[in-house]
Amino acid sequence: METIEINLINNKKFRASEIIADLKSISETLYFPMKMVGLWDYHLNIHLCPQLERREKCNHELDKTDPLYIHYEKTIQREKKAVLCVYFTHAKMKIYLK
């Protein structure tokens, strides 16, 4: 999976948006016609998970030493066909597109 890192530097008067909907719109606009299929917010520790959608346990939230652990990016690639990760460093958020 390719990762694009976007680093917006905030100044004293203005601050870049950290709203999920805004970052989704930016990602989809920059990489049109791709669409968001996943996200991971490191600041709030929330994510969109195909396993939770099926009411299953998230394997990527297990301890990394657990044999059932699977990294979130592998899950989103396999199950949602994500090919691009847009990482907004100021918001500590990754948006996954396909």
C-alpha positions in Angstrom: 0.0 0.0 0.0 1.2 3.5 -0.9 1.2 6.1 1.9 1.0 9.8 1.2 2.0 12.0 4.2 0.4 15.5 4.4 1.9 17.7 7.0 0.0 21.0 7.6 1.9 23.4 9.8 -0.3 25.4 12.0 0.5 29.0 12.8 -0.6 31.1 15.8 -3.7 32.6 14.1 -5.1 29.6 12.1 -5.4 25.9 12.7 -6.0 23.2 10.1 -9.2 21.1 10.4 -9.0 17.8 12.2 -12.6 16.9 11.5 -12.9 13.4 10.0 -15.5 14.6 7.3 -13.1 17.4 6.2 -10.1 15.1 5.9 -12.2 12.6 4.0 -13.3 15.3 1.6 -9.7 16.5 1.1 -8.5 12.9 0.5 -11.2 12.1 -2.0 -10.8 15.4 -3.8 -7.0 15.1 -4.1 -7.3 11.5 -5.3 -10.6 11.5 -7.3 -12.2 9.1 -8.2 -11.0 7.1 -5.2 -13.3 6.8 -2.2 -12.6 6.3 1.5 -12.9 2.7 2.7 -11.3 3.1 6.2 -9.8 5.4 8.7 -7.6 5.2 11.8 -7.6 8.2 14.2 -4.6 7.9 16.5 -5.6 10.9 18.6 -9.1 9.5 19.5 -8.1 5.9 19.0 -11.1 5.2 16.7 -11.3 3.4 13.4 -13.6 2.0 10.8 -13.4 -1.8 11.0 -14.8 -4.4 8.6 -14.8 -6.9 11.5 -16.8 -4.6 13.8 -19.3 -4.1 10.9 -19.8 -7.9 11.0 -20.0 -7.8 14.9 -16.7 -9.7 15.2 -13.8 -9.0 17.4 -11.1 -6.7 16.0 -8.0 -8.7 15.5 -5.9 -5.6 15.1 -6.7 -4.4 18.6 -5.2 -7.5 20.2 -1.8 -7.5 21.7 0.9 -7.7 18.9 2.3 -10.9 20.4 -1.1 -12.6 20.1 -1.1 -15.2 17.2 -4.5 -13.9 16.1 -3.2 -10.3 15.8 -3.5 -8.8 12.2 -2.4 -5.3 11.4 -5.2 -2.9 10.5 -3.7 -2.0 7.1 -3.6 -5.7 6.1 -7.3 -6.0 7.0 -8.3 -2.9 5.1 -6.3 -4.0 2.1 -7.7 -7.5 2.0 -11.3 -6.8 2.9 -12.0 -3.3 1.5 -9.4 -3.3 -1.3 -7.6 -0.2 0.0 -4.6 0.8 -2.1 -3.7 4.3 -0.8 -3.2 5.7 2.7 -3.4 9.5 3.2 -1.8 10.3 6.5 -2.6 13.8 8.0 0.2 14.2 10.5 -1.3 17.3 12.2 -4.5 15.4 13.0 -2.8 12.0 13.6 -5.3 10.4 11.2 -5.0 8.0 8.3 -7.6 7.9 5.6 -7.6 4.7 3.4 -8.8 4.9 -0.2 -9.7 2.5 -3.0 
